[in-house]
């Protein structure tokens, strides 16, 4: 996915082949089941903070439901994803960037938690899962690892685009020609 236009109101990305389907598959995983174990204090005595914990969990669930509703509208909008000259594009209003990043981040965090919160030392073992023939019992781990990595990729592309100056379609096309 590459930035092809940025204005004060929106950013537009062109997908590489299969990129649109890949992003849609990722977004359609939202919300993943999460294993939130909320600890509000290191000195958390049983029952003392139960009301606060319950309020926090309800707030998180409510936020996820709101994000899901916005995502459904976003995915079904003919303006968001469109095709032009045989290529697929994503047009994203700058007002939608934050919630898209929230959704991608939620997917990454939930995937990481479902993988057992692996550290950097575990990454090599997880990468091997997707390179070798995957035994059926490891398939879910491999899928979660790919989801974690791909959601991170799309997050980084969107964040990087925010740091770029405004860019017209013509300027983007000229930059593409300079890379050869």
Order of alpha helices (4+ residues) and beta strands (2+ residues): beta-beta-alpha-alpha-beta-beta-alpha-alpha-alpha-alpha
